[in-house]
Amino acid sequence: MSDSYELRNPDNFVAGTVGEPGERIFFIQAVEANLVVTLKCEKGQVQGLASYLDEVLEDRGLTPQPTPVAHLVEPPIATWTIGGMAIGVEPDNDSIVVIVQELVDDEDDEPATAHIHLTAGQAKGFIEHALFLIEY
């Protein structure tokens, strides 16, 4: 079983790629203090996450200034591959929680999870950077 993570105050949350267009490998990475969590994903997962985060901000009436994102910590070494994602909102502080679940080969295996708590500004920064990556 892989490690699970709870990042309550990440310093950076970013999507990134390795490789040439058409052959790129996509990653989502969260950094908190000395912990770097890099997760491999599909281009469509990055696009879907960015779109859904944008909807959440709009539905909540939040129009934050985007928090600048740093590039991936290199080299990106994936802890595990993303199988599914969901988003939650903590109503008491408008924190947006990205919930990520590991892709497992055997249905009897318990997938690892990562809960990444973002401010509205971090979500906006992720959206802008992710959409730039997707169009590139």
Buried (B, 14 or more C-beta within 10 A) or exposed (E): EBEBBEBEEBBBBBBBBBEEEEEBBBBBBBBBEEEBBBBBBEBEBBBBBBBBBBEBBEEEEBEBEBBEBBEBBEEBEBBBBBBEBEBEBEEEEBBBBBEBBBBBEEEEEEBBBBBBBBBBBBBBBBBBBBBEBBEE
